[in-house]
Structure formats: structure tokens, C-alpha cells
Amino acid sequence: MGWEKRVWLDNGCKGTAPPPVKRKILLAYMRQFGLNQFVETGTYLGDTLAYIAQNKKIQCTSIELADEYYEQAKVRFQSYHNVKLLHGDSGTHIAKVVTTLYEPALF
């Protein structure tokens, strides 16, 4: 167990959950509701996207505004056939993303 998670648990799960806990919660929601579509705004380093996309049955879309993070994500996810990366403002892209969904998704 990572130190962030241990500290959070030792403090009674108070405050913001650390990223590994958040990722597990997202995946639990995906399973609970039988979702196979995941959409995120803000790829950043791509750790959450990688965690979700490891399940090849889940179609993932991630929108990143920053040039640097988008370029890094293109390299990191080039072999992921279930990941679609969009570059730009999520406020601009999200309406089009919604029209491409073929079933309910977790945002």
C-alpha cells in the first residue's frame, strides 16, 4: 500500500482521497453500472487514463488542453487501441464527444 493511501486511512479517510483511491472508486463505478465508456477532461500525466484503459473493453476518451501534456499522452497511449485523445478545450470538444457515445459513460 502506498504511503499516501496509508496516511489517508490512518487519518480516518478525512480530506481528499489520494489518486490511487480515486482510481479504484472510478473503476468500481464502471463495474457497478456496467459502463464501457469513460470520458475525462484533463489528461494531465495520464495515470488515471492508463488505470481505466488497462481494461481493453472500456473505450476511453480524454481531452487535454495543454500542448505538453497532450504530446506526452500521444506517446504514452499510442499502443492503446481503446483510447482516443483530443487536444483542446473540453468546453469545445465535449458536445461532439457526447454525440459519439453509443452507450452510457462515466465522466
N, C-alpha and C positions, 0 to 999 in steps of 0.2 A: 504494500500500500504506500502510495506517495506521501511525502511529508505534508503537502497541502491538505490532502484528504484527512490525514491523521489529526492535524491541528484543528480542522473544522469539526471533526467528530468529537475530539476531546473538549471542544468549547460548546458542546451541546447543539451542534448544527446551526449555530447562530451566525447571522450575517450572510453574505453572498457565498453560495456554494462554489467550490473550486471547479475549474473546467472539466476535469475527469468525471466529476459527479454530474455536471450538467449534460455531458455527452451521454452518459448512461441513462439519464432521465429521457433525453430525446429519443434514444433507441427504444426505451420501454414504451413510450407513447406510440412509436411507429408500430411496434408489435401489438400493443393493446388494441389499437384501432385498425389493424391490418392495412397499414399505409405502405405504399411502394413508391411514393413520390416525396421528395424532400427539396425544399427551396430555402435558400438562405441569402440574406443581403449582408454583404461584408465578408468576403472570403478570408481576409487577413492572411495568416500564415497557412491556412488550410487544414488545421488539425481537426476541427470538428467535421469538416467535409470528408476528410480521409477516414475518420472513425465511422461515419454513416455509410460512405461509399464502399467500405470493405465488403458489405453485403451487395453483391453484384446484381441482385434482384431489385434494388432500390435505385430508381432514376433520380439523379441529383442535379439541381441547377443552382449555381452560385453566382452572384452578381458582385463585382468588385469595382470600386471607383478609382482607387489609386493605381497608377501605372505600374509601379514597382511590385506591388502585391499581385496584380493581375499577371504580370510577366512571370513571376515566380510560380504562380499557380499553374500556368500553362505548362511549364516544365514538369512540375510535380505530378500533375494529373494527366499527362499525355498518354499514358497507357491505360487509363480508366475509361472504358467504353460507356460507362453509366454516369459519367459526369459531363455536364455542359457548363462551360464558363462564359459569362457575359461581362463585357468591360464597359463600365459607365455608371451612370446614376441609377440606382434602383428605382427611384420615382419615375424614371423614364421607361425602364425595362419591365417593371413588374406587371403592368397591364397586358403586355404581349405574352409574358410567361404564363399568366393565368389562362389565356386563351389556348395555350398549347397543352394544358394538363388534361389527361384523359381519365383521371380518377381523382378522388380527394388526396390532398397533400398536407404535409406538415410544413409550416412556415416558421 
